[in-house]
Amino acid sequence: MFRRVLCLLILAAMFVPHSANAWWNDEWSYRKKITLNGGPQGGGLGEDVARAPILVRLHDGNFQFGEAKDDGGDLRFVAGDDKTPLKFHIDTYDGLLGIALVWVDVPQIKAGGSTDVYLYWGNANAPAGADPKGTYDNDTTLVYHFGEANTPARDQTAYNNASPAQVRSADAAIIGRGAHFDGTAPLALPASPSLAITPSGFTWSGWVKLDVLQPQAVLFSQRDGASGVTIGIDQGTPYVAVNAVRVTAASPVSAATWHHIAVSASNQIVLYVDGKPAGTGAGTLTAVAAAGVLGGDAAVAAGQARAANAFAGDMDEVQISKTARGAPFIAAAYASEAETGQMVAFGQDEENAGWSGGYFGVILRSVTLDGWVVIGILMVMAAISWMVMIGKARYIARVAGANTRFLKIYSRAGGDPVQLEQEIDSAKARSLSRSALFRLTEVGNSELKRRLAAGHTGLSSQAIASIRANLDRIATYEGQRLNSGMVLLTIAISGGPFLGLLGTVVGVMITFAAIAASGDVNINAIAPGIAAALVATVAGLGVAIPALFGYNYLIIRIKEVTTEMQVFIEEFVTRLAEAYPPARPGAPRLAAE
């Protein structure tokens, strides 16, 4: 029996529509594979990156903004296994202009191959899933996107190191909106313990565009006397000074173009320009608790900045970490953030072929409230009918199995009540209590023992008729127990299609009424409503058809059990009549009552 059911399930699965690959959540209608190439032709990482926030740039050429929510709240990112959701947050999202910038926390990026990430969208009911603080690890202490126009910069990390002063915005930065420095007003960072420099490690990175080449243009400074870190550009040449050690880039950068500058320091100082090491030096960090400054040199007194070394130009995507990031991490940041980066590649759009996606998604989204009410009632009816079918099938199977075991014992005893009791005791068959034949036998033997106790030796015709009547009564009760709940299946069979038809008729009426009110008569306006209205009829048939098959199957099984009881009653009464014939004249007879 199990093999037959398994074969049926396999055959049914072959005809169920499914997509070529697993779908993370059928409530989302679309997905796209994003491939991160860490090899020489992509990020050029050199080594695997354990974890990094990667920038995903979306535009009309690689993303369907019309199928997503207006604010991008239905965007979701899933790892390559198509099971693990990834943390992310939206930097910029403009559906009208067709531009979106999203930061995704990728748990691993392979240097010698590709790493896949899935982007899902197309769920109007999805809540916002962005998690800025979860996108960065605990070692990242400050991230400024400068996405807010002319307001204090907001820190995206869990440390909430927001800038204390207002930032002048640069609308056309390399990653959305950036910050503009005019050479006179540096930006002081908050005096936060999380931003204090410690000997354990330090990393600073940011995108910079000089207005013009200038001497000693300081990008970042955090100093306490002679100790501290200063990062700047001197006549186009990037440099970093850690205490008394100064590391200078081998080649200068040009003005009016964007460049990625990064510094990593622990036991060694490494200066990076556009994702590649540009200079190294031996040096050791010392603890600095003073507040840092962007776009100027931190003065010894009062945390002020000297305008003489202030930076003039634009700055974007400033990040600070309390650990020394490796070269692969810096390379991954540059390769994903640069406008000409080759690390991030987009696959083709895929549409969900499951029940809630594709055509079925369009149909289900068009179902009106009255249709869902009817479908809800039908779902309740379906649940009840399945409960009845499963429960009744299990009960009948237990009764039939117990009857089979009892008949074997009854045959060995030859119908003799005393021998039968001995056989039952020796078999210790407690499960025989489920047998309807066993219960009939108990009633019949009880009637016989009552008459034997009165001293009679034979059964009169009236006694046989009385025993048969009691057995028929018990058989009737057993039949009622077997048929209990079957009326619910008949209700599902006859009522399900009619309820579904009611939902369809009401849905069609509403569709035509809406068309008449709007005056828009075309197939695109009519088809979704009609298709959605027919869902109720499909639901009604989905309730009735399984109930019909189950009802017919159960009726046959019940008839088999009841027929077996009637045959057993005839055999049982006949054996009693043979074993206890009427007494001879003058001898006591077994009373009828």
C-alpha positions in Angstrom: 0.0 0.0 0.0 2.8 2.4 0.9 4.5 1.8 -2.4 1.4 2.6 -4.3 0.9 5.9 -2.4 4.6 6.8 -3.0 4.3 6.1 -6.7 1.2 8.3 -6.9 2.9 11.2 -5.1 5.9 11.0 -7.5 3.6 11.0 -10.5 1.7 14.0 -9.1 5.0 15.9 -8.4 6.0 15.5 -12.1 3.0 17.5 -13.2 3.3 20.3 -10.5 4.7 23.4 -12.0 8.1 24.3 -10.5 11.1 26.4 -11.3 14.5 25.0 -12.4 16.0 26.0 -9.0 14.6 26.3 -5.5 12.8 29.5 -4.8 13.7 31.1 -1.5 10.1 32.4 -0.8 7.1 32.0 -3.2 5.7 35.3 -2.0 8.3 37.1 -4.1 7.6 37.1 -7.9 11.1 37.9 -9.3 14.7 37.2 -8.6 18.1 37.8 -10.2 21.4 36.2 -9.7 24.2 38.5 -8.8 27.7 37.1 -9.3 30.7 38.5 -7.4 33.9 37.7 -9.4 36.9 37.8 -7.0 39.4 36.7 -9.7 41.9 38.7 -11.7 39.2 39.8 -14.2 36.9 41.0 -11.3 37.9 42.1 -7.9 41.5 40.8 -8.0 41.3 39.9 -4.4 44.2 37.5 -4.2 42.7 35.8 -1.1 39.2 35.0 0.1 37.4 37.7 2.0 35.6 36.3 5.1 33.0 39.1 5.2 32.5 42.4 3.5 29.8 44.9 2.7 29.4 45.0 -1.1 27.7 47.8 -3.0 25.1 46.7 -5.6 24.2 49.4 -8.2 20.8 49.0 -9.7 19.5 50.9 -12.7 16.9 50.5 -15.5 19.3 48.3 -17.5 19.6 45.6 -14.9 16.5 45.9 -12.7 12.7 46.1 -13.1 11.8 49.1 -10.9 8.1 48.9 -12.0 7.7 45.4 -10.4 9.1 46.5 -7.0 7.6 48.7 -4.3 8.1 52.4 -4.7 10.5 52.6 -1.8 12.3 49.3 -2.5 10.9 47.8 0.7 10.4 44.4 -0.9 14.0 44.0 -1.9 15.6 40.9 -0.3 19.1 39.4 -0.7 19.7 35.7 -0.3 23.0 33.8 -0.3 24.0 31.4 -3.1 22.3 28.4 -1.3 19.0 30.3 -1.9 18.1 29.7 1.7 20.1 32.1 3.9 18.8 35.8 3.9 21.6 38.4 4.0 21.6 41.7 5.9 21.4 44.8 3.7 20.3 48.4 3.7 19.4 50.9 1.0 21.6 53.9 0.5 19.6 55.4 -2.4 16.4 54.3 -4.1 14.5 56.3 -6.7 12.0 54.3 -8.7 11.1 57.2 -11.0 14.7 57.8 -12.1 15.5 54.1 -12.0 18.5 54.3 -9.7 19.2 52.3 -6.5 22.3 51.8 -4.4 22.2 48.9 -1.9 24.8 47.7 0.6 24.8 43.9 1.1 26.6 42.0 3.8 28.2 39.1 1.9 29.6 36.4 4.4 32.3 35.3 2.0 33.8 36.3 -1.3 36.0 33.7 -3.1 39.2 35.0 -4.7 39.7 32.2 -7.1 36.1 31.9 -8.4 32.7 33.4 -8.2 30.3 34.0 -5.3 26.5 34.1 -6.0 23.9 36.2 -4.3 20.2 36.3 -5.2 18.2 39.5 -5.4 14.4 39.0 -4.8 11.7 41.6 -5.4 8.0 41.8 -6.4 6.0 41.4 -3.2 3.6 44.3 -2.5 2.9 43.0 1.0 6.5 42.7 2.1 7.5 44.8 5.1 10.8 46.7 5.0 13.7 44.3 5.4 16.7 46.7 5.6 19.1 46.4 8.5 21.9 49.0 8.3 23.4 48.1 11.7 23.5 44.4 10.8 25.2 45.0 7.5 28.5 45.8 9.2 30.6 43.8 11.7 31.4 44.9 15.2 34.9 46.1 14.1 33.3 48.8 11.9 32.9 51.8 14.1 31.8 54.5 11.6 30.2 54.5 8.1 29.1 57.8 6.5 27.2 57.5 3.2 26.4 61.3 3.3 23.0 60.4 1.8 21.1 63.0 3.8 21.0 66.4 2.1 22.6 69.2 4.1 22.1 67.6 7.5 24.5 66.0 10.0 25.9 62.8 8.7 24.3 59.7 10.0 26.4 56.7 11.1 25.1 53.4 9.7 26.8 51.2 12.3 25.6 50.0 15.7 27.8 52.6 17.4 25.6 55.6 16.2 28.6 58.0 15.7 26.6 60.7 14.0 28.4 63.9 13.1 27.8 66.8 15.5 27.7 69.4 12.7 25.8 69.8 9.5 27.4 68.5 6.3 27.3 70.5 3.0 26.0 68.0 0.4 27.5 67.2 -3.0 24.7 65.9 -5.1 26.8 64.2 -7.8 29.2 62.1 -5.8 30.5 58.7 -6.8 27.9 56.8 -4.7 24.8 58.8 -4.7 25.1 62.0 -2.6 28.4 62.9 -0.9 29.9 65.7 1.2 31.6 68.9 -0.1 34.4 70.6 1.8 35.2 74.2 0.8 38.7 74.3 2.5 37.6 76.4 5.5 35.2 74.2 7.5 36.4 70.7 8.4 34.0 68.2 10.0 34.7 67.2 13.6 33.8 63.6 14.4 32.1 62.8 17.8 34.4 62.2 20.8 33.2 58.5 21.1 35.1 55.7 22.9 34.4 53.5 19.9 36.3 55.9 17.6 39.4 56.0 19.8 42.6 54.6 18.2 44.1 51.6 19.9 47.4 49.7 19.2 45.3 46.7 18.1 44.6 48.1 14.7 43.0 50.9 12.6 41.5 51.3 9.1 40.3 54.4 7.3 38.8 54.5 3.8 37.0 57.0 1.7 36.4 58.3 -1.8 38.0 61.6 -2.5 37.9 64.1 -5.4 40.1 67.2 -5.2 38.9 70.5 -6.6 42.5 71.5 -7.3 45.9 70.2 -6.3 46.9 71.8 -3.0 49.6 71.3 -0.5 49.0 69.2 2.6 45.2 68.7 2.0 44.3 66.7 5.1 41.5 64.1 4.6 41.4 62.8 8.1 43.3 63.5 11.3 43.1 62.1 14.8 46.0 63.3 17.0 46.9 63.8 20.6 50.1 65.9 20.5 52.7 64.1 18.4 50.8 60.8 18.5 48.1 60.0 16.1 47.1 59.4 12.5 47.0 61.9 9.6 45.8 61.1 6.1 46.1 63.6 3.3 47.1 64.5 -0.3 50.1 66.7 -0.8 50.2 68.2 -4.3 48.3 65.2 -5.6 50.4 62.6 -3.7 48.5 60.6 -1.1 50.2 60.1 2.2 49.6 58.8 5.8 51.5 59.8 8.9 51.4 57.5 11.9 53.2 59.2 14.8 56.6 60.1 13.3 56.3 57.6 10.4 55.2 58.9 7.1 54.2 56.7 4.1 53.8 58.3 0.7 52.2 56.8 -2.4 54.6 56.1 -5.3 52.4 57.9 -7.9 50.2 61.0 -7.6 46.5 61.2 -8.3 44.8 63.8 -10.5 42.4 66.5 -9.5 38.7 66.5 -10.4 38.5 62.7 -10.5 37.4 60.3 -7.9 39.9 58.1 -6.1 39.6 55.5 -3.3 42.1 56.2 -0.5 42.5 53.7 2.3 44.9 53.2 5.2 45.4 50.0 7.3 47.7 50.1 10.3 48.8 47.8 13.1 52.4 46.6 13.2 52.7 47.8 9.6 51.3 50.8 7.8 49.8 50.2 4.4 48.5 53.0 2.1 46.1 52.0 -0.6 45.1 54.0 -3.7 42.2 52.7 -5.9 42.2 49.3 -4.2 45.9 48.5 -4.5 48.8 49.0 -2.1 50.6 52.3 -3.0 53.1 52.4 -0.1 54.1 50.6 3.1 56.1 51.4 6.2 57.0 50.0 9.6 55.2 51.7 12.4 53.3 51.1 15.6 50.0 52.7 16.6 49.6 54.4 19.9 46.4 55.0 21.8 44.6 58.2 20.9 41.4 59.1 22.6 40.9 62.6 21.1 38.2 63.2 18.5 39.0 62.9 14.9 38.4 65.4 12.1 37.4 64.9 8.4 38.7 67.4 5.9 41.3 69.1 8.2 44.1 68.7 10.6 43.1 68.2 14.3 44.7 70.8 16.5 46.1 70.0 19.8 43.8 72.3 21.7 40.0 72.1 21.8 39.7 69.8 18.9 39.6 72.6 16.4 40.9 72.4 12.8 43.5 74.7 11.1 42.1 76.0 7.9 45.6 76.1 6.4 45.6 72.3 5.8 41.8 72.0 5.2 40.7 69.8 2.3 38.8 71.4 -0.6 36.8 69.0 -2.7 34.2 66.2 -2.4 34.3 63.1 -0.1 32.1 60.1 0.0 31.7 56.7 1.7 33.9 57.2 4.7 34.5 54.1 6.8 36.5 53.6 10.0 37.3 50.3 11.6 39.1 49.4 14.9 41.0 46.6 13.2 43.6 46.5 10.4 41.8 45.3 7.3 43.7 43.2 4.8 44.4 43.9 1.2 41.6 41.6 -0.1 39.0 43.5 1.9 40.2 46.9 0.5 40.3 45.5 -3.0 36.7 44.2 -2.7 35.5 47.5 -1.4 37.1 49.4 -4.4 36.0 46.8 -7.0 32.3 46.9 -5.9 32.1 50.7 -5.3 33.9 52.0 -8.3 31.7 53.1 -11.2 33.9 51.1 -13.6 34.3 48.1 -11.3 34.1 44.6 -12.9 33.4 42.7 -9.7 29.6 42.7 -9.7 27.8 41.0 -12.6 24.0 40.6 -13.0 22.2 37.6 -14.4 18.9 37.4 -16.1 15.6 38.1 -14.4 13.7 35.0 -13.3 10.0 34.9 -12.7 8.5 32.7 -10.0 6.7 29.7 -11.7 5.2 28.5 -8.4 1.6 28.9 -7.3 2.1 32.4 -5.9 4.3 33.7 -8.8 3.9 34.0 -12.5 0.4 33.7 -13.8 -0.9 32.2 -10.6 0.5 35.2 -8.7 -1.4 37.6 -11.0 -4.6 35.6 -10.5 -4.3 35.4 -6.7 -3.5 39.1 -6.4 -6.8 39.8 -8.4 -9.1 37.8 -6.1 -11.5 40.2 -4.3 -12.5 40.1 -0.7 -15.7 38.1 -1.3 -13.7 35.5 -3.2 -11.3 35.1 -0.3 -14.2 34.7 2.1 -15.6 31.8 0.0 -12.2 30.3 -0.4 -11.6 30.5 3.3 -14.9 28.7 4.0 -13.9 26.0 1.4 -10.5 25.7 3.1 -12.2 25.0 6.4 -14.4 22.4 4.7 -11.4 20.8 3.0 -9.6 20.6 6.4 -12.6 18.9 8.0 -13.1 16.5 5.2 -9.4 15.5 5.2 -9.5 15.0 9.0 -12.6 12.8 8.6 -11.1 10.7 5.8 -7.8 10.2 7.5 -9.3 9.5 10.9 -12.0 7.2 9.5 -9.5 5.3 7.3 -7.2 4.7 10.3 -10.1 3.5 12.5 -11.4 1.1 9.9 -8.0 -0.3 9.3 -7.6 -0.9 13.1 -11.0 -2.6 13.3 -10.3 -4.8 10.2 -6.9 -5.8 11.4 -8.2 -6.7 14.9 -11.0 -8.7 13.3 -8.5 -10.7 11.3 -6.5 -11.5 14.4 -9.6 -12.4 16.3 -10.9 -14.8 13.6 -7.6 -16.7 13.7 -8.0 -17.2 17.5 -11.7 -18.0 17.1 -11.0 -20.7 14.5 -8.4 -22.3 16.8 -11.0 -22.4 19.6 -13.6 -24.0 17.3 -16.2 -21.6 18.7 -16.1 -23.1 22.2 -16.5 -20.2 24.7 -14.2 -21.8 27.3 -11.5 -22.7 24.8 -11.9 -19.2 23.2 -11.2 -17.5 26.6 -8.1 -19.6 27.1 -6.8 -18.8 23.6 -7.3 -15.1 24.2 -5.6 -15.2 27.6 -2.6 -17.1 26.1 -2.3 -14.7 23.2 -2.5 -11.7 25.6 -4.1 -9.9 22.7 -5.1 -6.6 24.3 -5.5 -5.1 20.8 -8.5 -7.4 20.3 -10.6 -4.9 22.1 -10.6 -2.9 18.8 -12.3 -5.9 17.1 -16.0 -5.5 16.4 -16.2 -9.4 16.2 -14.6 -9.7 19.6 -17.2 -7.3 21.1 -20.0 -9.3 19.5 -18.5 -12.5 20.9 -18.3 -11.0 24.4 -22.0 -10.1 24.3 -23.0 -13.6 23.0 -20.9 -15.4 25.6 -22.3 -13.2 28.3 -25.8 -14.2 27.3 -24.8 -17.8 27.2 -23.1 -17.7 30.6 -26.2 -16.1 32.2 -28.4 -18.9 31.0 -25.9 -21.6 32.0 -25.7 -20.1 35.5 -29.5 -20.8 35.9 -28.8 -24.6 35.5 -30.2 -25.0 32.0 -28.4 -27.3 29.6 -30.0 -26.4 26.3 -31.1 -23.4 24.2 -34.6 -23.0 23.2 -35.6 -21.4 19.9 -36.7 -18.3 22.0 -33.2 -18.2 23.6 -31.5 -18.3 20.2 -33.7 -15.5 18.9 -33.0 -13.4 22.0 -29.2 -13.9 21.6 -29.4 -13.0 17.9 -31.4 -9.8 18.7 -28.7 -8.7 21.2 -26.0 -9.4 18.6 -27.9 -7.5 15.9 -28.2 -4.6 18.4 -24.4 -4.5 19.0 -23.8 -4.8 15.2 -26.1 -1.8 14.6 -24.1 0.3 17.2 -20.8 -0.8 15.5 -22.2 0.2 12.1 -23.2 3.6 13.5 -19.7 4.1 14.9 -18.2 3.1 11.5 -20.4 5.6 9.6 -20.1 8.5 12.1 -18.7 11.6 10.4 -19.4 10.4 6.8 -22.2 13.0 6.5 -19.5 15.7 6.6 -18.0 14.1 3.4 -21.3 14.2 1.7 -21.7 17.9 2.6 -18.2 18.6 1.1 -19.0 16.7 -2.0 -22.3 18.4 -2.7 -21.7 21.8 -1.1 -18.2 22.5 -2.2 -18.9 23.0 -5.9 -21.9 25.1 -5.2 -20.0 27.4 -2.8 -17.3 27.7 -5.4 -19.8 28.6 -8.1 -21.3 31.2 -5.8 -17.9 32.8 -5.3 -17.3 32.8 -9.1 -20.7 34.3 -9.9 -20.2 37.1 -7.3 -16.6 37.7 -8.6 -17.8 38.0 -12.2 -20.6 40.4 -11.2 -18.0 42.6 -9.4 -15.7 42.5 -12.3 -18.3 43.6 -14.8 -19.6 46.3 -12.4 -16.0 47.7 -12.0 -15.6 47.7 -15.8 -18.9 49.5 -16.2 -17.9 52.1 -13.6 -14.5 52.8 -15.1 -15.5 52.6 -18.8 -12.3 50.7 -19.6 -13.4 47.8 -21.8 -10.4 45.7 -22.9 -9.1 42.2 -22.4 -6.5 43.4 -20.0 -9.1 44.8 -17.7 -11.5 41.8 -17.9 -9.2 38.8 -17.9 -7.6 39.2 -14.4 -11.0 39.6 -12.7 -12.6 36.7 -14.5 -9.6 34.5 -13.9 -9.6 35.4 -10.2 -13.4 34.7 -10.0 -12.8 31.2 -11.3 -10.4 30.5 -8.4 -13.4 30.0 -6.2 -14.8 27.3 -8.5 -11.4 25.6 -8.6 -11.3 25.7 -4.8 -14.8 24.2 -4.6 -13.7 21.3 -6.9 -10.5 20.9 -4.9 -12.7 20.3 -1.9 -15.3 18.0 -3.5 -13.1 15.7 -5.7 -10.8 14.3 -2.9 -13.9 14.0 -0.6 -15.7 12.1 -3.3 -12.9 9.6 -3.8 -12.4 9.2 -0.1 -16.1 8.7 0.5 -16.4 6.0 -2.0 -13.3 4.2 -0.7 -14.5 4.4 2.9 -18.0 3.2 2.1 -16.6 0.1 0.5 -14.4 -0.6 3.5 -17.3 0.0 5.9 -19.5 -2.4 3.9 -16.8 -5.0 4.1 -16.6 -4.7 7.9 -20.4 -4.7 8.3 -20.8 -7.7 6.0 -18.2 -9.5 8.0 -20.1 -8.8 11.2 -23.4 -10.2 9.8 -21.6 -13.4 8.6 -20.0 -13.8 12.0 -23.3 -13.4 13.8 -24.9 -16.1 11.6 -21.9 -18.5 12.3 -21.8 -17.7 16.0 -25.6 -18.3 16.6 -25.5 -21.5 14.5 -22.6 -22.9 16.6 -24.4 -22.0 19.8 -27.5 -23.8 18.5 -25.4 -26.9 17.7 -23.4 -26.9 20.9 -26.5 -26.4 23.2 -29.5 -28.1 21.6 -32.9 -27.9 23.3 -33.3 -30.2 26.3 -35.3 -33.4 26.1 -38.9 -33.4 27.6 -38.7 -33.2 31.4 -35.1 -31.8 31.4 -34.6 -28.1 32.3 -34.1 -25.8 29.4 -32.1 -22.6 29.0 -34.5 -19.7 29.5 -35.0 -17.2 26.7 -34.5 -14.4 29.2 
